[in-house]
Amino acid sequence: MPLGTCLNYLFMAYDYDVLIIGAGSAGLSAALTLGRCLRRVLVADGGPPRNEQSPGVHGFLTRDGIRPAELLRLGHEQLQPYETVTVQCLHIDKLSKEGRGFRAIGHGTGDDALTTVTARRVLLATGVSDILPPLPGFRELWGRGVLHCPYCHGWEVRGQPLAVYGQGRTVTGLALLVSRWSHDVVVVTNGPGHLTPNARRRLRRQKIGIREAPIARLIGTPGRELRCIQFEDGNELERAALFLHAPQHQRTPLAADLGARLTSKGAVWVDSGLQTSIPGVYAAGDTRPGTQQALLAAADGNRAAIVINESLTREECPR
Ligand SMILES: Cc1cc2nc3c(=O)[nH]c(=O)nc-3n(C[C@H](O)[C@H](O)[C@H](O)COP(=O)(O)OP(=O)(O)OC[C@H]3O[C@@H](n4cnc5c(N)ncnc54)[C@H](O)[C@@H]3O)c2cc1C
């Protein structure tokens, strides 16, 4: 058998050229570019994106303020012309090596039947989850009265009384940043703030207040906006919104289970070509280190798709 035919046979032995795990901005954008490269792609859509509870995606050129679900609906719609791309409601539970490629096992929503797929390359576009303080009101107001990022939501609450939650260096940096959007900012630390004298001085200079009393709960409006912060001593502080840098974890342990290197902060390490430490497995969007924004995740998906297509092309066109 000629070498070319033999190689084609090897490639076609895999169900797909690329398995994209995750159908958020990163995953759908990668699927679009790979579809345009005529690649056989499966997008495993395992559920809602990280910003599901937010009323709008801000700072996304041409789509500023669009509802998160609508952004993704448009993404799905624009994949329709690309016949080699399949999107399936599928949560991937296990990923392993299979020859020169990979085998993934997952389950659909609403049934326990397992699906197995093989692919020559894998793109992890699985995102992260935010770990919110276990205090009443944080989870309920998340995305509306409790906000993670002033670049995403600062403009909507500009000039209003704001709070910044947290301790130590993290809260200091975030409070100084948020004070660019409002002159009325108070740091709430829920107990000892672990603020150095220098941090206190820097906050004071920007007229940022500090409240170290333990917090009982956040009280919101029926529309999930923040009304006030109630402290354990019964005092209340009226605020229009509260910002915090929540710790995060990967939405899925697939990368770690496969033995991929993680950073000290738990992000999936990638090289300059978005390849993880496992050859053939790539990562894009929030799941890898760096600034987390929907537009950047979409750009990342596009970049990963190009890198993957070129790696497949090199394999198909040996010297
Ligand atoms: C409350 C909130 C508001 C935000 N607002 C903005 C904003 O205004 N502007 C902005 O630019 N950014 C905003 N962001 C950040 C933005 O949401 C993220 O940067 C963006 O969603 C990252 O896209 P992604 O594709 O990497 O991850 P995601 O959008 O989180 O998508 C990952 C997808 O992978 C799926 N998945 C995970 N594990 C599996 C698995 N095992 N199998 C199959 N599928 C799986 C998930 O269900 C999810 O659909 C906000 C974030 C939050 C939390």
The ligand as an ORCA input file, in Angstrom:
! r2SCAN-3c Opt
* xyz 0 1
  C     -20.304     36.201     36.612
  C     -19.347     36.369     35.469
  C     -19.519     37.395     34.566
  C     -18.606     37.577     33.521
  N     -18.751     38.631     32.686
  C     -17.905     38.802     31.654
  C     -18.047     39.917     30.783
  O     -18.931     40.767     30.965
  N     -17.155     40.040     29.769
  C     -16.157     39.126     29.564
  O     -15.393     39.281     28.609
  N     -15.999     38.067     30.379
  C     -16.840     37.895     31.419
  N     -16.675     36.837     32.272
  C     -15.579     35.893     32.002
  C     -16.056     34.896     30.931
  O     -17.227     34.259     31.392
  C     -14.996     33.856     30.658
  O     -13.755     34.476     30.395
  C     -15.393     32.992     29.452
  O     -16.635     32.373     29.705
  C     -14.320     31.954     29.179
  O     -14.736     31.144     28.116
  P     -14.287     29.623     28.062
  O     -14.827     29.103     26.782
  O     -12.848     29.493     28.356
  O     -15.026     28.938     29.326
  P     -16.587     28.775     29.598
  O     -17.351     29.858     28.953
  O     -16.737     28.594     31.061
  O     -16.955     27.434     28.833
  C     -16.438     26.186     29.254
  C     -17.413     25.139     28.845
  O     -16.858     23.841     29.034
  C     -17.876     22.988     29.534
  N     -17.241     21.840     30.197
  C     -16.520     21.827     31.342
  N     -16.101     20.578     31.620
  C     -16.584     19.788     30.608
  C     -16.490     18.377     30.326
  N     -15.827     17.538     31.138
  N     -17.100     17.894     29.226
  C     -17.762     18.747     28.378
  N     -17.888     20.081     28.598
  C     -17.298     20.581     29.708
  C     -18.661     23.891     30.474
  O     -19.951     23.382     30.742
  C     -18.702     25.189     29.672
  O     -19.805     25.238     28.813
  C     -17.536     36.656     33.351
  C     -17.364     35.613     34.262
  C     -18.241     35.477     35.329
  C     -18.048     34.378     36.316
*
